[in-house]
């Protein structure tokens, strides 16, 4: 087990505390509120438009620009709509009006908006699954950047669709939106890329540190580095879900990915960072640390462990 893990001396040290779990759930609730605002505003805009331009349910058939919203309210996803001819859309909406909205009389507007919100809720669920992963990535990036600044290592961050930004000009928003970080820790150049598609692993790896940097971090630019195993320094899995009910499943998914990394790479440091770590899971992780299967592990909700991990990471 790495000597650079001062805050992990027993399996219990890795277990997520009830206080950390509560704070994690609160953070997700606040993020959900932020992510849901555009959907709520869309529903309010739809309600206002219907009130201003329709007198009965049949009038919605005249609002062709809003057909996607009406079909969504009727239960047809955006993907399904993409495979429909306009004639099919008209027929489906006519049936929706006849069978569902017409019998409601003047309450048709509320019915459309309620059903529209239900469908938007499904979209929000998918968005939140991505958001939880993004929250973990954002937190880790911010901690790594803080460690680089503390160590006075020159660094730059790469944002999606943009070029590298010098660390001295990196804003708080840039830290959250970081796709990659490159730095120089003295004698060595390093580049961390989030969610890199690694040949031989058959999936994206959450955390990958290379000993070379590129001018861009798209697939084409990374290809020469990805194909040479000598360029890999650290690879790891990052799981941001806080719900203890899903902890075992997250660990099984991460463990399978880490096993594939071990099978493909013989000389690379392997790490695991997770937010929801329960007792049995912590014991297994600790056993892997002791045996050398894992080089580093930390609980995402424990700042001391996370900063220690970042210190270890930027110095590899």
C-alpha positions in Angstrom: 0.0 0.0 0.0 1.2 3.5 -0.9 3.1 5.3 1.9 1.4 8.5 0.7 -2.0 7.6 2.2 -1.8 9.2 5.7 -5.6 9.2 6.1 -6.2 5.6 5.3 -4.9 3.2 7.9 -8.0 0.9 8.3 -10.9 -0.1 6.1 -13.2 2.0 8.3 -11.3 5.1 7.2 -12.7 4.7 3.7 -16.3 4.3 4.7 -18.6 7.2 3.9 -19.9 8.9 7.1 -23.6 9.7 7.6 -22.7 13.4 7.6 -20.9 13.1 4.3 -23.8 11.2 2.9 -26.3 13.9 4.0 -24.1 16.7 2.5 -23.8 14.7 -0.7 -27.6 14.3 -1.0 -28.0 18.0 -0.4 -25.5 18.9 -3.1 -27.4 16.6 -5.5 -30.8 18.2 -4.6 -29.3 21.7 -5.2 -27.9 20.6 -8.5 -31.2 19.0 -9.5 -32.9 22.3 -8.7 -30.5 24.1 -11.0 -30.8 21.5 -13.8 -34.6 21.5 -13.6 -35.0 25.3 -14.0 -34.9 25.2 -17.9 -37.5 22.5 -18.0 -39.9 24.3 -15.6 -39.5 27.5 -17.7 -40.3 25.5 -20.9 -43.5 24.2 -19.3 -44.5 27.7 -18.1 -43.8 29.1 -21.6 -46.0 26.3 -23.1 -48.8 27.1 -20.7 -48.7 30.8 -21.5 -48.6 30.1 -25.3 -51.6 27.8 -25.1 -53.6 30.2 -23.0 -52.9 33.0 -25.4 -53.4 31.2 -28.8 -56.0 28.4 -28.2 -59.7 28.2 -27.3 -60.1 24.5 -27.4 -58.0 21.3 -27.5 -58.5 21.0 -31.3 -56.7 24.4 -31.8 -53.3 22.8 -30.9 -53.3 21.1 -34.3 -52.8 24.5 -35.9 -49.7 25.2 -33.8 -47.2 23.2 -36.0 -44.1 24.8 -34.4 -45.3 23.3 -31.1 -45.9 19.8 -32.4 -42.7 18.4 -30.8 -43.9 19.6 -27.4 -47.4 18.2 -27.9 -46.1 14.8 -29.0 -43.8 14.8 -26.0 -46.8 15.4 -23.8 -48.6 12.5 -25.6 -45.7 10.2 -24.6 -43.6 10.2 -27.8 -39.9 10.8 -27.1 -37.7 13.1 -29.1 -36.0 10.0 -30.5 -39.3 8.5 -31.5 -40.4 11.7 -33.2 -37.3 11.7 -35.3 -38.5 8.5 -36.9 -42.0 9.7 -37.7 -43.3 11.2 -40.9 -45.3 14.4 -40.6 -48.5 12.6 -41.6 -48.0 10.2 -38.7 -47.5 13.1 -36.3 -50.7 14.7 -37.4 -52.6 11.5 -37.0 -51.2 10.8 -33.5 -52.0 14.3 -32.4 -55.5 14.0 -33.7 -56.0 10.9 -31.7 -54.4 12.5 -28.6 -56.9 15.4 -28.9 -59.9 13.1 -29.5 -59.2 10.5 -26.8 -57.4 12.4 -24.1 -57.7 16.2 -24.3 -61.1 16.7 -25.9 -63.1 15.1 -23.1 -61.5 17.4 -20.5 -63.1 20.5 -21.9 -61.4 23.7 -20.7 -58.9 21.8 -18.7 -56.9 20.7 -21.7 -54.1 23.2 -21.2 -53.3 22.0 -17.7 -53.4 18.4 -19.0 -50.9 19.1 -21.8 -48.6 20.9 -19.5 -48.7 18.3 -16.8 -48.0 15.5 -19.3 -45.3 17.6 -20.9 -43.6 18.0 -17.5 -43.7 14.2 -16.9 -41.8 13.7 -20.2 -39.4 16.4 -19.4 -38.8 14.7 -16.0 -37.5 11.6 -17.8 -35.0 13.9 -19.6 -34.0 15.5 -16.3 -33.4 12.0 -14.9 -30.9 11.2 -17.6 -29.3 14.7 -17.3 -28.9 14.2 -13.5 -27.2 10.9 -14.0 -24.6 12.7 -16.1 -24.6 15.7 -13.7 -23.7 13.4 -10.7 -20.7 12.1 -12.7 -19.8 15.7 -13.7 -20.0 16.8 -10.1 -17.4 14.2 -9.1 -15.1 15.2 -12.0 -15.5 18.9 -11.1 -14.6 18.3 -7.5 -11.6 16.3 -8.4 -10.4 18.8 -11.0 -10.7 21.7 -8.5 -8.7 19.7 -5.9 -6.0 18.8 -8.4 -5.7 22.4 -9.5 -5.5 23.6 -5.8 -2.7 21.1 -5.3 -0.8 22.2 -8.4 -1.0 25.8 -7.2 0.1 24.9 -3.7 3.2 23.1 -5.2 3.8 26.0 -7.6 3.7 23.6 -10.5 3.1 25.4 -13.9 -0.1 24.1 -15.3 -2.9 24.6 -17.9 -6.4 23.4 -18.3 -8.3 22.3 -21.4 -12.0 23.0 -21.7 -14.3 21.3 -24.1 -14.1 22.9 -27.5 -11.4 25.3 -26.5 -7.6 25.4 -26.3 -5.4 25.2 -23.3 -5.7 28.0 -20.7 -2.7 29.0 -18.6 -3.3 28.1 -15.0 -2.7 31.7 -13.9 -5.7 32.7 -16.0 -7.9 29.8 -15.0 -11.3 31.0 -13.4 -13.5 29.0 -11.0 -15.8 28.3 -13.9 -12.9 27.0 -15.9 -11.9 24.7 -13.1 -15.4 23.1 -13.1 -15.5 22.7 -16.9 -12.0 21.1 -17.1 -11.7 18.3 -19.6 -7.9 17.9 -19.1 -5.0 19.3 -17.1 -1.4 19.4 -18.0 1.5 20.3 -15.7 5.2 20.1 -15.1 6.3 18.8 -11.7 10.0 19.6 -12.2 11.6 16.9 -14.3 8.5 15.4 -15.8 5.6 16.6 -17.9 2.2 15.1 -17.1 -1.3 15.4 -18.7 -4.5 14.2 -17.0 -7.5 13.4 -19.2 -11.0 12.7 -18.0 -13.0 10.0 -19.6 -10.5 8.8 -22.2 -11.3 5.9 -24.5 -8.4 3.5 -23.9 -7.5 0.8 -26.5 -7.8 -2.7 -25.0 -9.9 -1.6 -22.0 -13.2 -1.5 -24.0 -14.6 1.5 -22.2 -13.8 5.0 -21.2 -11.5 5.3 -18.2 -12.5 8.1 -15.8 -8.9 9.2 -14.8 -5.9 8.8 -17.1 -2.5 10.5 -16.6 0.0 10.5 -19.4 3.7 11.4 -19.5 3.1 13.5 -22.6 0.9 16.4 -23.5 -1.0 17.2 -26.7 -2.2 20.5 -28.2 -5.7 19.1 -28.2 -7.5 16.3 -26.3 -9.8 14.9 -29.0 -9.5 11.3 -30.2 -7.4 12.1 -33.2 -4.8 14.1 -31.2 -4.6 11.5 -28.4 -4.3 8.5 -30.8 -0.5 8.5 -31.0 -0.2 8.6 -27.2 -3.0 6.1 -26.5 -1.3 3.4 -28.7 1.9 3.3 -26.7 1.6 1.8 -23.2 4.8 3.5 -22.1 2.9 6.8 -22.1 0.5 5.8 -19.3 1.3 6.8 -15.7 -1.9 6.5 -13.7 -5.4 5.1 -14.5 -8.3 5.1 -12.2 -12.1 5.0 -11.7 -14.1 7.8 -10.2 -17.6 7.1 -8.9 -19.6 10.2 -7.7 -22.9 8.5 -6.7 -23.7 9.1 -3.0 -26.7 6.7 -2.5 -25.6 3.7 -0.4 -28.1 1.6 -2.2 -26.1 1.8 -5.4 -22.6 1.6 -3.8 -22.0 -2.1 -4.4 -23.1 -1.8 -8.0 -20.8 1.2 -8.6 -17.9 -0.7 -7.1 -18.6 -3.8 -9.2 -18.6 -1.7 -12.3 -15.4 0.0 -11.2 -13.7 -3.2 -10.2 -14.5 -4.8 -13.6 -13.0 -1.8 -15.3 -9.9 -1.9 -13.1 -9.5 -5.6 -13.8 -9.5 -4.9 -17.5 -6.8 -2.2 -17.0 -4.6 -4.7 -15.1 -5.1 -7.3 -17.8 -4.0 -4.8 -20.5 -1.4 -2.7 -18.7 1.5 -4.2 -16.7 3.2 -1.0 -15.6 0.7 1.7 -14.5 -0.5 3.0 -11.2 -4.2 2.1 -10.5 -6.5 4.2 -8.3 -10.1 4.2 -7.2 -12.1 7.3 -5.9 -15.7 6.8 -4.7 -18.3 8.9 -2.9 -20.5 6.0 -1.6 -18.2 3.4 0.2 -19.9 1.0 2.5 -18.2 -1.3 5.1 -17.9 -4.5 3.0 -16.8 -2.5 0.0 -14.2 -0.7 2.1 -12.8 -3.9 3.3 -12.4 -5.2 -0.2 -10.8 -2.0 -1.4 -8.4 -2.0 1.6 -7.5 -5.6 0.9 -6.6 -4.6 -2.7 -4.5 -1.8 -1.4 -2.6 -4.1 0.9 -2.0 -6.7 -1.9 -0.9 -4.1 -4.4 -3.9 -4.6 -6.8 -4.7 -0.9 -6.0 -2.0 1.7 -5.6 -4.3 4.4 -4.2 -7.9 4.8 -3.0 -9.8 7.6 -1.4 -13.3 8.6 -0.4 -14.5 11.5 -2.6 -16.4 13.0 0.4 -13.2 13.1 2.6 -11.2 16.3 1.8 -8.1 15.1 3.6 -8.0 11.8 1.7 -8.8 13.6 -1.6 -6.1 16.2 -1.2 -3.6 13.5 -0.2 -4.6 11.6 -3.4 -4.1 14.8 -5.5 -0.7 15.4 -3.9 0.3 11.8 -4.8 -1.2 12.1 -8.3 0.6 15.4 -9.3 3.9 14.0 -8.1 3.9 10.8 -10.1 
